[in-house]
Amino acid sequence: MQILRLDSSIQGDGSSSRALTQAVVSDLLKSRPDAISIYRDLVEKAIPHLDGPIGAGFRPLAFTEFDAVTRSEHARSDALVAELVASDIVVIGAPMYNFSIPSQLKAWLDRVIQPGKTFRYTETGPVGLVNGKKVVIISTRGGSYLAGPLAPLDFQENYLKAALGFMGIKDVQFLRAENMSRGEDARRNSMENAASSVSPLVSALLAA
């Protein structure tokens, strides 16, 4: 088994999503100590955002001459795809920033959503090529977006489900800690509830 953990919070050691991704991966490794665990801190070692020359490494764009730096970015794109394809479980720390995901996580998605590798075009539309993966998304949010007046502003979880689903990844589960900006009591309760859900979630992942 290969486990890929991605963190995208800018809060460093004070990050709630990082604490929860660590808890999930640690619990997985307790049950599967022989698993390969790969970690990417998308903030500390940020992936450069997509531009024309980088994108031309996997899309038909009008750039044909590349310097050494750009060629290394093409290699990085290929490596990120290979890493995703080889992983059985992906644990993503995805805090909500301004109703969406961190730009660092978007940069990773922009590299791995590649035609011919993670999806392909057909006469009836695009088809995902990354099958058989299980994804756990650690979703931390300042308010409550599951229902009520803020629900229409959720461009975080819905986007991630759509982007992963486009690549063929349908088994996506969320571990949430909401109301993180509603005072210390609300924050503590949310984290305690999320932490208590880690072991049941991991058990379900490994049993399926």
TORKEZA-380629 format. One record per residue (C-alpha): residue number from 1; x, y, z. Coordinates in pm, whole numbers, plus 50000, padded with zeros to 5 digits. Each point is the difference from the previous one (the first is absolute). Layout:
N
NUM;X;Y;Z
...
***
This chain:
208
1;50000;50000;50000
2;50117;50352;49921
3;49862;50297;50191
4;50037;50354;49866
5;49951;50286;50245
6;49962;50357;49877
7;49987;50306;50226
8;49909;50346;49874
9;49934;50207;50313
10;50210;50314;50040
11;49977;49982;50381
12;50294;49769;50059
13;50005;49826;50338
14;49683;50185;50101
15;49800;49843;49719
16;49695;49791;50086
17;49991;49831;49661
18;50366;49897;50034
19;49931;49850;50342
20;49715;49795;49856
21;50186;49879;49689
22;50278;49887;50233
23;49750;49818;50220
24;49844;49818;49704
25;50334;49892;49854
26;50133;49895;50340
27;49691;49785;50057
28;50037;49846;49654
29;50364;49914;50068
30;49912;49837;50331
31;49782;49755;49810
32;50228;49973;49698
33;50356;50056;50127
34;50143;49867;49675
35;49824;50270;49794
36;50202;50253;49804
37;49924;50351;50126
38;50074;50302;49781
39;49962;50353;50130
40;49973;50325;49805
41;49985;50332;50178
42;49857;50216;49725
43;50083;50317;50192
44;50355;49936;50121
45;50093;49848;49664
46;49753;50178;49777
47;49935;49880;49647
48;50035;50296;49761
49;49670;50105;49854
50;49918;49893;49648
51;50109;50225;49715
52;50015;49955;49624
53;50346;49841;49973
54;49935;49766;50294
55;49658;49906;49869
56;50151;49923;49659
57;50163;49700;50161
58;49666;49819;49991
59;49762;50215;49797
60;50015;50114;49634
61;50096;50362;50064
62;50196;50233;49772
63;50334;49970;50180
64;50277;49791;49847
65;50328;50120;50152
66;50071;49934;50365
67;50285;50089;50231
68;50141;49763;50261
69;49772;50133;50273
70;49689;49942;49793
71;50113;49651;49900
72;50044;49921;50369
73;49642;50115;50057
74;49882;49764;49724
75;50176;49720;50187
76;49836;50114;50323
77;49655;49984;49839
78;50065;49645;49883
79;50129;49899;50344
80;49692;50141;50175
81;49772;49802;49770
82;50201;49680;50053
83;49986;50053;50375
84;49622;50039;49995
85;49945;49702;49771
86;50217;49778;50221
87;49818;50095;50321
88;49714;49798;50144
89;49886;50253;50260
90;50038;50377;49972
91;49953;50219;50307
92;49954;50368;49914
93;50007;50286;50245
94;49775;50260;49841
95;49902;50298;50216
96;49745;50238;49853
97;50150;50333;49898
98;49758;50264;49873
99;49738;49734;49919
100;50240;49784;49797
101;50324;49803;50036
102;50354;50131;50062
103;50178;50103;49682
104;50280;49758;50091
105;49759;49707;49974
106;49860;50138;49675
107;50356;50004;49862
108;50029;49628;50075
109;49668;49926;49831
110;50102;50204;49696
111;50304;49774;49962
112;49829;49663;50045
113;49689;50057;49787
114;50173;49897;49679
115;49838;49887;49674
116;50111;49653;49902
117;50126;49920;50349
118;49730;50070;50256
119;49711;50049;49757
120;49933;49965;49630
121;49762;50155;49753
122;49746;49777;49826
123;49717;50055;49756
124;49758;50005;50291
125;50209;50224;50224
126;50301;49974;50234
127;50064;49677;50191
128;50210;49976;50316
129;50296;49761;49998
130;50094;50000;50370
131;49787;49723;50144
132;50001;49800;50321
133;50124;50279;50226
134;49861;50100;50337
135;50024;50365;50100
136;49949;50157;50340
137;49965;50378;49998
138;50057;50181;50326
139;49766;50297;49966
140;50045;50278;50255
141;49772;50304;49974
142;49938;50312;50199
143;49621;49972;49983
144;49739;49738;49922
145;49949;49930;49630
146;49808;49673;49994
147;49663;50176;50017
148;49855;50342;50056
149;50090;50338;49850
150;50370;49920;49949
151;49945;49676;49808
152;49994;50172;49655
153;50346;50140;50073
154;50164;49658;50023
155;50240;49993;49705
156;50244;49789;50199
157;49857;49652;50054
158;49786;50008;49687
159;50297;50101;49787
160;50224;49729;50144
161;49737;49731;49938
162;49959;50122;49642
163;50375;50022;49929
164;50076;49659;50148
165;49695;49847;49836
166;50113;50135;49663
167;50310;49782;50037
168;49787;49698;50091
169;50037;50022;50378
170;49653;49944;50139
171;50072;49861;50347
172;50039;50332;50183
173;49925;50044;50369
174;50008;50317;50206
175;50118;50042;50356
176;49874;50344;50103
177;50074;50251;50269
178;49759;50288;49949
179;49932;50319;50196
180;50369;50046;50066
181;49963;50378;50012
182;49699;50001;50233
183;50191;50021;50328
184;50229;49775;50199
185;49723;49770;50126
186;49867;49940;49651
187;50350;49938;49868
188;50085;49756;50277
189;49674;49809;49959
190;50049;49974;49624
191;50353;49868;50036
192;49899;49751;50268
193;49717;49871;49784
194;50227;49972;49697
195;50273;49825;50197
196;49753;49748;50137
197;49897;49916;49643
198;50351;49914;49882
199;50016;49637;50117
200;49652;49902;49870
201;50080;50165;49667
202;50332;49816;49969
203;49838;49670;50092
204;49740;50052;49729
205;50268;50089;49746
206;50197;49683;50066
207;49696;49776;50017
208;49855;50105;49666
***
